[in-house]
Amino acid sequence: MGNDVPGVLEMFDNSADTAFMRAAGTQPVNHGLSKARPNKRFFVRNSILAAISLQDLAAVGEFLEPVALRERMLLQEPKRPLDHVYFVESGLVSLRVVATGSLLETAIIGHRGAVGASLLLGGHVSTHQTVVLFPGSAHRIRVEDLHRLMDKRPAIREHLLRYVQALGLHCAQTALCGVRHDREKRLACWLCLASDAVDAHVLPVTHEYLSSVLGLRRAGVTETLIRFEEQRLIRKTRGVLKIDERHCLEQRACSCYKLISSAYASTDAATSTLDR
């Protein structure tokens, strides 16, 4: 999706976003969670892992395995047992419902989330397809190991449950958005949520992808993005989209953006107080 990204980046004067894009697709570094100094947190970016206590993080770190998230990599498939939970460090993952040859995206997961966290609700078989959209890295843990840790350390379960609640709202709101809101509002909402998830304003995304996962006509997506560009909200070229006027784009988004964003922000705020 983003094969031409490095050359395109020279057009965009934003060092943080450039660093994100150039890092995408590189092999993750083994940060040695279990051996890290107890007063350091620089080795995890995932919001869930970063929020748990140092003692709980050390316990989880014994079982974490760093993995590269490659573009189009399948992390979950419908009706298949869940083997691992992935704590996303960088990149973007698409959570989808697939039926009779069609698909619809219900949520996107970045460094604030975990793929496979639904196991906390008692499920052992995935109901979604989960695919890497933007390459990056993650730390994964076997489901049985995480279950044992949650039994011994209830605070870990509490942190994950709060995230699962926010993800559930995200999925439900996406379903409502698809039948209630127009194309422009939905596209603006998705772009803002994706930007939040990867913490960057440069998104390697195509018109075709947006059309397929949002259930919109490609011509309509192109028309709307051209309008956004004419209004100087975004710039786009060769499979890369750059958000220039984030605040204005948020104003174009439907109310779903604020509801979903607030749910994740509340989770972050709540988890930060659990270990005080």
C-alpha positions as CSV (number, residue, x, y, z in Angstrom):
1,M,0.0,0.0,0.0
2,G,2.8,2.4,0.8
3,N,5.7,1.2,-1.5
4,D,6.5,4.8,-2.7
5,V,6.2,6.3,0.8
6,P,9.9,7.2,1.4
7,G,10.2,9.4,-1.7
8,V,6.8,11.1,-1.0
9,L,7.8,12.0,2.5
10,E,10.2,14.7,1.3
11,M,7.1,16.7,0.3
12,F,5.8,16.8,3.8
13,D,7.7,19.0,6.3
14,N,6.9,17.1,9.6
15,S,9.8,15.2,11.2
16,A,7.7,13.2,13.6
17,D,5.4,11.9,10.9
18,T,8.4,11.2,8.7
19,A,10.0,9.2,11.5
20,F,6.8,7.2,11.9
21,M,6.6,6.4,8.2
22,R,10.2,5.5,7.8
23,A,10.1,3.2,10.8
24,A,7.1,1.4,9.5
25,G,8.0,-2.1,8.2
26,T,11.3,-2.3,10.0
27,Q,12.1,-5.2,12.3
28,P,11.2,-4.6,15.9
29,V,13.9,-4.6,18.5
30,N,13.8,-6.9,21.4
31,H,13.6,-4.5,24.3
32,G,14.2,-7.1,27.0
33,L,11.1,-6.2,29.1
34,S,11.9,-8.8,31.7
35,K,15.4,-7.5,32.2
36,A,14.7,-3.8,32.1
37,R,15.5,-1.5,35.0
38,P,12.4,-1.1,37.2
39,N,12.4,2.6,37.0
40,K,12.4,2.8,33.2
41,R,9.4,2.7,30.9
42,F,11.0,3.8,27.6
43,F,10.9,0.2,26.3
44,V,7.1,0.1,25.9
45,R,4.9,2.4,23.9
46,N,1.7,0.4,24.1
47,S,-0.7,2.3,26.4
48,I,-2.0,-0.8,28.2
49,L,1.5,-2.1,29.1
50,A,2.7,1.4,29.9
51,A,-0.1,1.9,32.4
52,I,0.3,-1.2,34.5
53,S,2.5,-1.2,37.6
54,L,6.2,-1.9,37.3
55,Q,5.7,-5.2,39.2
56,D,3.0,-6.3,36.8
57,L,4.9,-5.2,33.8
58,A,7.9,-7.2,34.9
59,A,5.7,-10.3,35.3
60,V,4.1,-9.8,31.9
61,G,7.5,-9.1,30.3
62,E,8.6,-12.7,31.1
63,F,6.1,-13.9,28.5
64,L,6.2,-11.2,25.9
65,E,7.7,-11.8,22.4
66,P,8.4,-8.9,20.0
67,V,7.0,-9.4,16.5
68,A,7.1,-7.5,13.3
69,L,3.6,-6.5,12.0
70,R,3.8,-6.7,8.2
71,E,1.3,-5.1,5.9
72,R,-1.7,-7.4,5.2
73,M,-0.5,-9.9,7.9
74,L,-3.4,-11.8,9.4
75,L,-3.4,-11.8,13.2
76,Q,-6.9,-13.4,13.6
77,E,-9.3,-15.2,11.4
78,P,-13.0,-15.8,12.0
79,K,-13.9,-19.0,13.8
80,R,-10.3,-19.8,14.6
81,P,-9.0,-20.2,18.2
82,L,-7.1,-17.3,19.6
83,D,-3.5,-18.3,20.3
84,H,-2.0,-14.9,21.1
85,V,-2.9,-11.4,22.3
86,Y,-0.9,-8.7,20.5
87,F,0.0,-5.4,22.3
88,V,0.5,-3.0,19.4
89,E,3.6,-0.8,19.7
90,S,3.4,0.9,16.3
91,G,1.5,0.5,13.0
92,L,-2.3,0.1,12.6
93,V,-4.5,-3.0,12.6
94,S,-7.9,-3.3,11.1
95,L,-10.7,-5.2,12.9
96,R,-13.2,-6.5,10.4
97,V,-16.4,-8.5,10.0
98,V,-16.2,-10.8,6.9
99,A,-19.2,-12.4,5.3
100,T,-19.9,-14.0,1.9
101,G,-17.0,-12.3,0.2
102,S,-17.5,-8.8,1.6
103,L,-16.0,-7.1,4.6
104,L,-16.7,-4.2,6.9
105,E,-14.3,-2.6,9.3
106,T,-15.6,-2.2,12.8
107,A,-12.5,-0.7,14.5
108,I,-8.9,0.2,14.1
109,I,-6.2,-0.6,16.7
110,G,-3.0,1.2,17.2
111,H,-0.5,1.7,20.1
112,R,-3.3,2.3,22.6
113,G,-4.8,-1.2,22.1
114,A,-4.4,-4.9,22.0
115,V,-5.5,-7.4,19.4
116,G,-7.3,-10.4,20.8
117,A,-8.4,-8.7,24.1
118,S,-11.9,-10.1,23.5
119,L,-10.8,-13.3,25.3
120,L,-11.5,-11.5,28.5
121,L,-15.2,-11.8,27.8
122,G,-14.9,-15.6,27.8
123,G,-14.4,-16.1,24.1
124,H,-11.8,-18.5,22.8
125,V,-12.7,-18.3,19.1
126,S,-12.3,-15.1,17.1
127,T,-15.4,-13.6,15.5
128,H,-13.5,-11.0,13.5
129,Q,-10.7,-10.9,10.9
130,T,-7.8,-8.8,12.1
131,V,-5.4,-7.6,9.4
132,V,-2.3,-5.3,9.6
133,L,-3.0,-2.1,7.6
134,F,0.1,-0.1,8.4
135,P,3.2,-2.1,9.2
136,G,4.8,-1.7,12.6
137,S,5.6,-3.9,15.7
138,A,4.0,-5.5,18.7
139,H,4.6,-7.6,21.7
140,R,2.6,-10.8,21.8
141,I,1.8,-13.2,24.7
142,R,0.2,-16.6,24.6
143,V,-3.5,-16.6,25.7
144,E,-2.9,-19.2,28.4
145,D,0.0,-17.3,29.8
146,L,-2.1,-14.1,30.0
147,H,-4.9,-16.0,31.7
148,R,-2.6,-17.2,34.4
149,L,-1.2,-13.8,34.9
150,M,-4.6,-12.2,35.2
151,D,-5.6,-14.8,37.8
152,K,-2.6,-14.0,39.9
153,R,-2.6,-10.2,39.2
154,P,-6.1,-8.8,39.0
155,A,-4.9,-5.3,38.1
156,I,-3.8,-6.6,34.7
157,R,-7.3,-7.9,34.1
158,E,-8.8,-4.6,35.2
159,H,-6.6,-2.6,32.8
160,L,-7.5,-4.9,29.9
161,L,-11.2,-4.9,30.7
162,R,-11.3,-1.1,30.5
163,Y,-9.7,-1.2,27.1
164,V,-12.2,-3.9,25.9
165,Q,-15.1,-1.7,27.0
166,A,-13.7,1.2,24.9
167,L,-13.2,-1.1,21.9
168,G,-16.7,-2.4,22.3
169,L,-18.1,1.1,22.1
170,H,-15.9,1.8,19.1
171,C,-17.3,-1.2,17.2
172,A,-20.9,-0.4,18.2
173,Q,-20.5,3.3,17.2
174,T,-19.0,2.3,13.9
175,A,-22.1,0.2,13.1
176,L,-24.4,3.1,13.9
177,C,-22.2,5.5,11.9
178,G,-22.5,3.4,8.8
179,V,-26.3,3.8,8.7
180,R,-26.7,7.3,10.1
181,H,-23.9,9.5,8.8
182,D,-22.9,10.7,5.4
183,R,-19.8,10.0,3.4
184,E,-17.9,13.2,4.3
185,K,-18.5,12.8,8.0
186,R,-17.5,9.1,8.0
187,L,-14.3,9.7,6.1
188,A,-13.3,12.6,8.3
189,C,-14.0,10.5,11.4
190,W,-11.9,7.6,10.1
191,L,-8.9,9.8,9.2
192,C,-9.0,11.4,12.7
193,L,-9.2,8.0,14.4
194,A,-6.4,6.6,12.3
195,S,-4.2,9.6,13.1
196,D,-4.9,9.1,16.8
197,A,-4.1,5.4,16.6
198,V,-0.7,5.8,15.0
199,D,0.0,9.2,16.6
200,A,0.9,10.7,13.2
201,H,-0.6,12.9,10.5
202,V,0.8,10.9,7.6
203,L,-1.3,7.9,6.6
204,P,-0.3,5.4,3.9
205,V,-3.9,4.7,2.8
206,T,-5.5,4.4,-0.6
207,H,-8.9,5.4,-1.9
208,E,-9.6,1.7,-2.7
209,Y,-9.0,0.7,0.9
210,L,-11.2,3.4,2.3
211,S,-13.9,2.5,-0.1
212,S,-13.8,-1.2,0.8
213,V,-13.7,-1.0,4.6
214,L,-16.3,1.8,4.9
215,G,-18.6,0.3,2.4
216,L,-18.5,3.4,0.1
217,R,-18.3,3.8,-3.6
218,R,-14.7,4.5,-4.7
219,A,-15.8,7.4,-6.9
220,G,-17.5,8.9,-3.9
221,V,-14.4,8.5,-1.7
222,T,-12.3,10.2,-4.4
223,E,-14.7,13.0,-4.7
224,T,-14.7,13.7,-1.0
225,L,-11.0,13.5,-0.6
226,I,-10.5,15.9,-3.5
227,R,-12.9,18.3,-1.7
228,F,-10.9,18.0,1.5
229,E,-7.7,18.7,-0.5
230,E,-9.2,21.8,-2.2
231,Q,-10.1,23.0,1.3
232,R,-6.5,22.4,2.4
233,L,-7.5,19.9,5.1
234,I,-5.3,17.2,3.6
235,R,-2.7,16.5,0.9
236,K,-2.5,13.2,-0.9
237,T,-0.1,11.6,-3.4
238,R,0.8,8.0,-4.5
239,G,-1.0,6.1,-1.7
240,V,-0.1,8.6,1.1
241,L,-2.4,11.0,2.8
242,K,-1.2,13.9,5.0
243,I,-3.5,15.7,7.4
244,D,-2.7,19.4,7.3
245,E,-5.6,20.9,9.3
246,R,-6.4,18.4,12.0
247,H,-8.8,20.7,14.0
248,C,-10.8,21.6,10.9
249,L,-11.0,17.9,9.9
250,E,-12.3,17.0,13.3
251,Q,-15.0,19.6,12.8
252,R,-16.1,17.8,9.6
253,A,-16.2,14.4,11.4
254,C,-19.4,13.1,12.8
255,S,-20.2,12.9,16.5
256,C,-18.8,9.3,16.5
257,Y,-15.3,10.6,16.5
258,K,-15.6,12.5,19.8
259,L,-17.5,9.6,21.4
260,I,-14.9,7.0,20.4
261,S,-12.0,9.2,21.2
262,S,-13.4,10.1,24.6
263,A,-13.9,6.4,25.4
264,Y,-10.2,5.7,24.8
265,A,-9.2,8.9,26.6
266,S,-11.3,7.8,29.6
267,T,-9.6,4.4,29.6
268,D,-6.2,6.1,29.6
269,A,-7.2,8.3,32.5
270,A,-8.8,5.5,34.5
271,T,-5.8,3.2,34.1
272,S,-3.4,5.9,35.2
273,T,-5.2,6.1,38.5
274,L,-5.4,2.3,39.2
275,D,-1.8,2.0,40.4
276,R,-1.6,5.2,42.5
